[in-house]
Amino acid sequence: MGVNRSAGVANNGQLIDSKGRALVFSISEPGQIAALLAGESYFLTTGIITLTNTGESWLLYLKNNNPKDLIITDFILSSTSDGTAGTPVQLKANVQPTAGTLISAGTVAVIGNLKVGSSAVSQAEGLIGIQGSTITDGTPIPINVSAALDKRIEQPIVLPLGASLAISITPPTANTSMPLVLTIRFHVRQDEEIK
């Protein structure tokens, strides 16, 4: 099977242009879709939690125990509040937290698989906090945003083996009732993804 370098001649499916460049057709598939098809796309969610004050609460913790990187694709906040209209919700993240009540007393979370019918189980560790849960260390990362009450925040973050992340919510001013669901969507890095 040789390649004919003559311009415009196809040989075994390869077409070469007048400058000697190979012309190819390709199919592009995002890593997130490849992971979903392989049954390695997951979500971690708080379920419904109601915050009844305006204090910060650390609500989700995710740690990668998989030898492959975990790629967080986005955070989804769905909530309502009786707080001051137009006052944003504060969403913050710390990486590599090791202390605080979210870690010492958080509820072990079931991490869901986004491929219906897949029996694959994530090797990640997830914890869910409650109102007032704390994180007392770690490094803040620039995901800190003021968000509307319903918001999808696209923020790719890579967690290598052993790395962890915690997310906090601070309700709007004058809040006394803020039912919410906070979700992190992530997948296992696929071999085909750029490293």
Secondary structure by P-SEA (a helix, b strand, c coil): cccccccccccccccccccccccbbbbbbcaaaaaaaacccccccccbbbbccccccccbbbbbcccbbbbbcbbbbbbcccccccbbbbbbbbcccccccccccccccccccccccccccccbbbbbbccccccccccccccccccccbbbbbbbbbbccccbbbbbbbbccccccccbbbbbbbbcccccccc
